[in-house]
Amino acid sequence: MTVDGAPDAGGRTPWPGVRTPLPGPRSAELLARKDAVLNGPLRDGGNVPVVLGRKTGHVLEDVDGNVFADHLSAWGAAPYGAQPRSVRAAVQTAWDRYGMEIAQYLVSEPVVALAERLVALAPPGITRAAPSVTGTEAVEAGVKLARESTGRPIVLGFLGQYHGESTYLTAAASTDLPGNTSNNAQYAPGLVLVPYPNRFRAPFHRGPGPYDDTIYLDYLETWVLRHQVEPSQVAGVLVEPVAGEAGILAPSAAWWAGLTDLATRYGWKIVLDEVQTGLGRCGEVFAADLWGLRPDVLLLGKGLAAGGQPLAAVLGTEEVMAGSHAHLGGTFAWEPAACAGALAGLDLLTSGGVLENARSMQRTAERVLGPLVEEVEQVGDVRSVGGWACLELVTDMASIAPAPAFQHAVHRAALRRGVLAISEPDKPLYRMQPPLTMEPELFEWSCEQVADAVREVAADPPEEDA
Ligand SMILES: Cc1ncc(COP(=O)(O)O)c(C=O)c1O
């Protein structure tokens, strides 16, 4: 695609190519320096054996001159490529004009314009917006609003979802197994977690017959609401429309209808965490649009920054937000240049072929990666929604036990072929999260490299630790 995010300065995006062992010498030196000074989780034991040298269009170049297709997109925060020209110009113009300013006290036009634009784009019923800097803060604000507007204490969340790194949200974010948190798991009062639909690792089975994820709601109603929590004490449900960190899991329309029914019946607010799914990742402006959801609160982050300055947003209905006394935001929330960059990003999202490109990525991933499930024993599942694809790698289909050594080997083999995607030691998921503007040829080529990497590793699979 040649939307604004494509190659910088009118040049061509270089094609991926790896010419040194990984890490290359310069990367190795910087990684050693990093490991000596950065804190625990950032010492990743060589999981990402490259150091960024520069970013152009849809590729990343390391400090040794190796070039990789970018399947991180800054974890979704750079959805239009490395330096989208219109975003850069908007950020710079606003900064030249307004400098840094605190929107909560002294407003400027980009702040007002962004609020208006987000409300106009949002699902029906959303009338208000509030500033935030990070997704974590936006989700915290969503929880505050649900509690404030209902006067109720309990929040229902979903096992395996990720919402951020504050103490409260780390408790809500159970993507990491307790064993991986090194005695640092957080437990927050007023939070009740229930399973989220997962067809591949389904915690509930109804016996033979088609998969039906409304059984998760039966469990919620029959067990949790009867034995654990009084429905009238629940302020709201905190939910990702498609679970991202848990591995691109999308519930059925029937599940959404059932959850919405429960929310209506008991007066719960639906707090939709679209920090990762929102603004095109799922092939629609909001993942809520996939099912026509009508959230009370909708949270945005990541892609809202459009690769420019950091910002996030809290959107809500008149009922939840108009009379709220909650102080949301902070010093840096919606500084004018960030708002101007976000507005330029929304122009890219809504005026180009970005959404269609994301949908075509899904079709490509299904066509190129999908058949691996039949072909390779260790590919347990392939899931894709819009510009997101994920492989769940297992030791064998009978046990579907995670295969971290196999996954790591795939990650390394893909890197050697020039694809840098997401593979974390503690998660049985290999994920591709490209910029939504990635050229179709580069995306298809990347999927082919990943498929070849899987085949290479499957030909001589590594031993898994017992
Ligand atoms: C669904 C979801 N919510 C919230 C967050 C937290 O956002 P941030 O890292 O900007 O605090 C993330 C981050 O990955 C996320 O995926």
The ligand as a MOL file (V3000), in Angstrom:
LIG
                    3D

  0  0  0     0  0            999 V3000
M  V30 BEGIN CTAB
M  V30 COUNTS 16 16 0 0 0
M  V30 BEGIN ATOM
M  V30 1 C -6.0480 -4.8420 25.7230 0
M  V30 2 C -5.0190 -3.9870 26.3960 0
M  V30 3 N -5.3990 -3.1470 27.3560 0
M  V30 4 C -4.5090 -2.3340 27.9820 0
M  V30 5 C -3.1720 -2.3730 27.6560 0
M  V30 6 C -2.2170 -1.4890 28.3830 0
M  V30 7 O -1.7760 -0.4540 27.5580 0
M  V30 8 P -0.4180 0.3370 27.8960 0
M  V30 9 O 0.7030 -0.6360 27.6740 0
M  V30 10 O -0.4130 1.4820 26.9400 0
M  V30 11 O -0.5170 0.7820 29.3070 0
M  V30 12 C -2.7320 -3.2380 26.6530 0
M  V30 13 C -1.3070 -3.2990 26.3030 0
M  V30 14 O -0.8360 -4.2120 25.6300 0
M  V30 15 C -3.6740 -4.0740 26.0100 0
M  V30 16 O -3.3100 -4.9450 25.0680 0
M  V30 END ATOM
M  V30 BEGIN BOND
M  V30 1 1 1 2
M  V30 2 1 2 3
M  V30 3 2 2 15
M  V30 4 2 3 4
M  V30 5 1 4 5
M  V30 6 1 5 6
M  V30 7 2 5 12
M  V30 8 1 6 7
M  V30 9 1 7 8
M  V30 10 2 8 9
M  V30 11 1 8 10
M  V30 12 1 8 11
M  V30 13 1 12 13
M  V30 14 1 12 15
M  V30 15 2 13 14
M  V30 16 1 15 16
M  V30 END BOND
M  V30 END CTAB
M  END
